Amino acid sequence: MKKIKIGICLLMCSALLFSCKTDKKEETMPETTEQQAKKSGIIKADYGTTPDGAKIEKYTLTNEKGMKMEVITLGGIITSLTAPDKDGKYEDIVLGYAKKEDYFNGNPYFFGAAIGRYGNRIAKGKFSLDGKQYQLTVNDGPNSLHGGKGFDKRIFTAEEVAGANPTIRLTYTAKDGEEGYPGNLKTIVTYTLTNDNALEIDYEAVTDKKTVVNLTQHSYFNLSGAGKTILDHELQLNADRMLPVDATLIPTGELKPVAGTPFDFTTAKQVGKDINATDDQLKKGGGYDHCWVFTDNNTKDLRHVGSLYHKTSGRYMEVYTTEPAIQFYSGNFIDGTKDSKTGGKYEKRSGLCLETQHYPDAPNQPKFPTTVLSPGEKYTSKTTYKFSVK
């Protein structure tokens, strides 16, 4: 009888000990990176250290269909974005440097960057608000471009946002007087990779002093995935006017109809069809580097404003925005000095930008829609690039 009781006790103790060990293991074992990514669609990793010792993080967002985007906290830069072709093959469709050092040492082409405080050009780097003149950093001939040492060269704070789609929120606060701009400006850029293969970009900003703001995104698209130029891409823009520029690419103030000119993309046509036409504006820009004004530019609603199509791959990108205009830049100044992610060098017109925004030099041109932001107001803007095949 004693032997039976002792045996039962031993069995019970063993079962209890096994249960405790099992519970302890379940409580303390951390989730693997793969498990975390499966839940949120986001993987966080160290990307590198800048020459001045700042640590940069990389976030990889993956949606349910397998589309991926990589973003670094330096400049909110999109370093990679994949999309499927007509055979379902995913390839990287944005330009980016092969070497991290090219991001860390200035990013001369602004590849993939979040642009601010002011996207595009401001004449002579000057503007006035309430009778006070502000002098900005001049970094593009006589003009200020993309905010001087702008957001593309600043380090954002990143956080994951819970939801149905992988989302990260990037925050940066520019100090009063930074690059000559007034006001402490808190900016939030939110990237969402939706499960229907769209990249949604939401911008918010608030200031404690009257200032000017014009935020945009500077990714260079090449829908072929590996093609040398974008001249065979078909572009369509719902824009019946464009802004002619002077010799330094500052708008003259005129809104010129595109009908009958090389700037007419109201019906889809290949980028290369008219890019070498004899035209004073094309000569000044070295190709397309101009702002198109949308036909329905008085609305703040998100609406379809254009598309880009690459026939060979079948990739099709639609553009939606709340902005009144878009800067179409055909990569004219890419000079073959930087290594491509796919091998070789990036040559002239190897990618194109579709930068949704307000007008260039608006702070100096009262007839243009205002870009002034005052304390107590919130700047908001949204742009979506939606990918499919046809």
FIMIVEX-926660 format. One line per 4 residues: their letters; for each residue x, y, z of C-alpha. Coordinates in steps of 0.2 Angstrom, whole numbers, m for minus. Layout:
<pts>
A = X Y Z  ... .
</pts>
This chain:
<pts>
MKKI = 0 0 0  14 12 4  23 8 m12  7 13 m22 .
KIGI = 5 29 m13  23 34 m15  21 30 m34  5 40 m35 .
CLLM = 14 55 m27  29 53 m38  18 54 m53  8 69 m47 .
CSAL = 25 78 m43  32 74 m60  16 80 m69  16 96 m59 .
LFSC = 35 99 m62  32 97 m81  17 108 m81  27 122 m72 .
KTDK = 42 120 m84  30 121 m99  21 136 m92  37 145 m88 .
KEET = 43 142 m106  27 148 m114  28 164 m103  46 169 m106 .
MPET = 50 163 m124  50 179 m135  42 180 m152  54 178 m167 .
TEQQ = 56 192 m180  47 181 m192  32 179 m180  32 198 m177 .
AKKS = 32 201 m195  18 189 m199  7 198 m187  11 216 m192 .
GIIK = 19 214 m209  33 225 m203  52 220 m199  63 233 m190 .
ADYG = 82 232 m192  98 242 m190  103 250 m206  119 258 m202 .
TTPD = 128 273 m194  130 290 m203  148 298 m203  143 309 m188 .
GAKI = 138 294 m178  119 294 m180  111 276 m180  98 273 m194 .
EKYT = 84 261 m194  76 251 m208  58 246 m209  52 232 m221 .
LTNE = 33 232 m224  25 217 m233  7 216 m237  m3 200 m239 .
KGMK = 0 198 m257  19 199 m255  22 217 m260  37 224 m251 .
MEVI = 43 242 m246  59 246 m237  60 263 m228  74 271 m218 .
TLGG = 73 284 m204  85 295 m213  75 307 m224  60 295 m223 .
IITS = 68 287 m238  59 273 m248  74 263 m253  65 249 m261 .
LTAP = 47 245 m267  42 230 m277  26 227 m288  21 212 m298 .
DKDG = 22 211 m317  9 203 m329  16 186 m324  16 189 m306 .
KYED = 34 192 m304  39 205 m290  53 217 m295  59 233 m287 .
IVLG = 52 248 m296  60 263 m288  78 269 m290  90 268 m275 .
YAKK = 108 268 m271  118 252 m271  129 259 m257  123 266 m240 .
EDYF = 136 279 m241  127 288 m255  112 290 m244  122 296 m229 .
NGNP = 133 308 m239  119 319 m246  108 309 m257  111 321 m272 .
YFFG = 96 315 m282  84 314 m267  81 296 m271  65 291 m262 .
AAIG = 65 305 m249  51 314 m240  53 332 m245  51 347 m234 .
RYGN = 49 360 m228  46 366 m245  46 354 m260  52 362 m276 .
RIAK = 60 379 m279  59 396 m270  66 410 m280  83 417 m274 .
GKFS = 79 408 m257  68 423 m251  50 426 m246  41 438 m235 .
LDGK = 27 435 m222  18 449 m214  31 461 m220  46 452 m214 .
QYQL = 58 444 m226  66 427 m224  82 421 m231  83 403 m235 .
TVND = 98 391 m239  102 393 m257  107 376 m265  101 376 m283 .
GPNS = 110 390 m292  102 406 m286  87 397 m278  82 386 m263 .
LHGG = 77 368 m268  68 356 m257  70 365 m241  89 367 m242 .
KGFD = 96 355 m230  79 348 m230  69 334 m222  78 322 m234 .
KRIF = 94 324 m224  85 323 m207  82 309 m195  64 304 m192 .
TAEE = 57 295 m177  48 280 m182  34 269 m175  23 255 m181 .
VAGA = 4 259 m182  m7 244 m178  m21 241 m191  m26 230 m205 .
NPTI = m12 236 m217  7 237 m212  9 256 m208  23 266 m201 .
RLTY = 23 284 m194  38 295 m196  40 311 m186  52 325 m187 .
TAKD = 51 343 m179  61 356 m188  67 370 m177  62 389 m178 .
GEEG = 75 396 m190  81 379 m197  87 383 m215  79 400 m213 .
YPGN = 61 395 m211  51 403 m197  42 392 m184  45 375 m175 .
LKTI = 36 364 m187  31 346 m182  29 335 m197  21 317 m197 .
VTYT = 23 307 m213  13 290 m213  17 276 m225  4 263 m227 .
LTND = 6 248 m239  m11 242 m242  m16 224 m245  m23 229 m262 .
NALE = m5 234 m268  m6 253 m265  6 265 m256  m3 278 m246 .
IDYE = 6 293 m240  m2 304 m227  6 321 m222  2 332 m207 .
AVTD = 11 347 m200  8 360 m186  18 376 m182  20 388 m168 .
KKTV = 24 403 m180  17 408 m197  27 398 m210  26 390 m227 .
VNLT = 24 371 m230  24 361 m246  28 342 m243  30 329 m256 .
QHSY = 38 312 m260  53 310 m272  53 292 m277  60 289 m295 .
FNLS = 49 276 m303  54 263 m317  40 251 m319  51 239 m330 .
GAGK = 60 233 m314  77 233 m323  75 245 m339  88 258 m343 .
TILD = 76 272 m346  58 277 m343  56 284 m361  45 269 m366 .
HELQ = 33 272 m351  16 279 m355  11 294 m344  m6 302 m342 .
LNAD = m10 317 m332  m27 325 m329  m19 342 m331  m24 355 m344 .
RMLP = m11 368 m339  7 369 m334  18 382 m326  32 389 m338 .
VDAT = 48 392 m330  63 404 m332  81 400 m335  83 395 m317 .
LIPT = 67 384 m317  57 397 m307  38 398 m313  35 414 m323 .
GELK = 18 416 m315  9 411 m331  m3 396 m332  m1 389 m350 .
PVAG = m13 377 m358  m4 361 m363  m15 358 m379  m4 357 m394 .
TPFD = 12 357 m385  24 343 m379  17 345 m362  0 338 m366 .
FTTA = m2 321 m357  m21 323 m356  m21 307 m366  m8 294 m362 .
KQVG = 8 294 m372  26 288 m371  37 299 m361  50 299 m375 .
KDIN = 38 304 m389  41 323 m387  55 325 m375  67 330 m388 .
ATDD = 56 342 m397  61 359 m401  54 368 m387  60 382 m376 .
QLKK = 53 375 m360  60 358 m363  77 366 m367  77 375 m350 .
GGGY = 72 359 m340  84 348 m350  68 338 m353  52 338 m342 .
DHCW = 55 346 m325  39 356 m323  23 358 m313  7 353 m321 .
VFTD = m9 360 m314  m24 348 m312  m40 352 m321  m50 350 m305 .
NNTK = m37 359 m294  m49 368 m283  m54 353 m273  m46 346 m258 .
DLRH = m54 329 m260  m43 313 m264  m46 310 m283  m38 301 m298 .
VGSL = m25 313 m306  m15 302 m318  m7 285 m322  10 277 m328 .
YHKT = 10 261 m338  24 250 m344  18 239 m358  31 226 m358 .
SGRY = 30 222 m340  11 226 m339  14 236 m323  1 250 m321 .
MEVY = 2 264 m308  m12 276 m304  m10 292 m294  m22 299 m282 .
TTEP = m20 315 m272  m28 330 m263  m15 341 m270  m18 354 m284 .
AIQF = m3 350 m295  11 338 m299  29 340 m303  34 328 m317 .
YSGN = 53 326 m318  60 314 m331  77 311 m322  87 323 m333 .
FIDG = 101 327 m321  105 309 m317  123 308 m323  129 290 m323 .
TKDS = 140 292 m307  131 282 m295  130 263 m294  113 255 m298 .
KTGG = 105 242 m286  104 230 m301  122 233 m307  130 246 m318 .
KYEK = 126 264 m316  111 275 m316  110 285 m332  100 300 m338 .
RSGL = 82 297 m337  83 280 m329  68 285 m317  55 298 m316 .
CLET = 46 307 m302  28 311 m300  29 323 m285  11 329 m280 .
QHYP = 12 346 m272  7 364 m272  15 376 m284  34 380 m284 .
DAPN = 38 398 m278  20 400 m271  27 411 m257  32 424 m269 .
QPKF = 18 423 m281  1 429 m274  m9 422 m288  m4 404 m284 .
PTTV = m13 394 m271  m6 399 m254  6 387 m244  5 398 m228 .
LSPG = 2 388 m212  m2 398 m196  m3 392 m178  m19 383 m173 .
EKYT = m20 376 m191  m16 359 m197  m8 355 m214  m14 339 m221 .
SKTT = m11 331 m238  m13 313 m245  m6 304 m260  m9 286 m266 .
YKFS = 1 276 m279  m9 261 m283  m1 247 m293  m9 234 m304 .
VK = m7 226 m321  m15 227 m338 .
</pts>
